[in-house]
């Protein structure tokens, strides 16, 4: 079994990666929706929103895992 601090550190690292991914997806979505030069289909916008949604759900799940482990370790 891994030390408690190491488990929390792994989850913190996963949270950090997901936050960066969500930030990147949002910038991509914002640039797509704001850009007037290219024609963007509704399907492309939907796919970008869907990716952001999945990332948000993963982030929420990871936050819950982190708080559960944090409560367990205190």
C-alpha positions in Angstrom: 0.0 0.0 0.0 1.3 3.4 -0.9 1.8 6.2 1.7 -1.2 8.4 2.2 0.6 11.5 1.1 1.7 9.9 -2.1 -1.9 8.9 -3.0 -3.0 12.5 -2.5 -0.1 13.8 -4.6 -1.1 11.5 -7.4 -4.6 12.8 -7.3 -3.4 16.4 -7.1 -1.3 15.8 -10.2 -4.3 14.4 -12.0 -6.4 17.4 -11.0 -3.7 19.8 -12.3 -3.6 17.9 -15.7 -7.4 18.0 -16.0 -7.5 21.7 -15.2 -4.9 22.5 -17.8 -6.8 20.3 -20.4 -10.0 22.1 -19.6 -8.3 25.5 -19.9 -6.9 24.5 -23.3 -10.3 23.2 -24.5 -12.0 26.4 -23.4 -9.5 28.6 -25.3 -9.9 26.4 -28.4 -13.7 26.7 -28.1 -13.6 30.4 -27.5 -11.4 30.9 -30.5 -13.6 28.8 -32.7 -16.8 30.6 -31.6 -15.3 34.1 -31.9 -13.6 33.6 -35.2 -15.5 35.2 -38.0 -13.0 34.1 -40.8 -13.8 30.4 -40.8 -17.2 28.8 -41.1 -17.8 26.5 -38.1 -20.5 23.9 -38.3 -22.8 23.3 -35.4 -21.4 19.8 -35.2 -17.8 21.1 -34.6 -19.0 23.4 -31.8 -21.0 20.5 -30.3 -18.0 18.3 -30.3 -15.9 20.9 -28.6 -18.5 21.4 -26.0 -18.8 17.7 -25.5 -15.1 17.4 -24.9 -15.3 20.2 -22.3 -18.2 18.5 -20.6 -16.3 15.2 -20.4 -13.3 17.0 -19.0 -15.4 18.8 -16.4 -17.0 15.5 -15.3 -13.6 13.9 -15.0 -12.4 16.8 -13.0 -15.4 16.7 -10.7 -14.9 13.0 -10.1 -11.2 13.5 -9.3 -12.1 16.4 -6.8 -14.5 14.0 -5.1 -11.9 11.3 -4.9 -9.4 13.8 -3.5 -11.8 15.1 -0.8 -12.8 11.6 0.2 -9.2 10.6 0.6 -8.4 13.8 2.4 -11.2 13.2 4.9 -10.1 9.6 5.3 -6.5 10.7 6.1 -7.4 13.3 8.7 
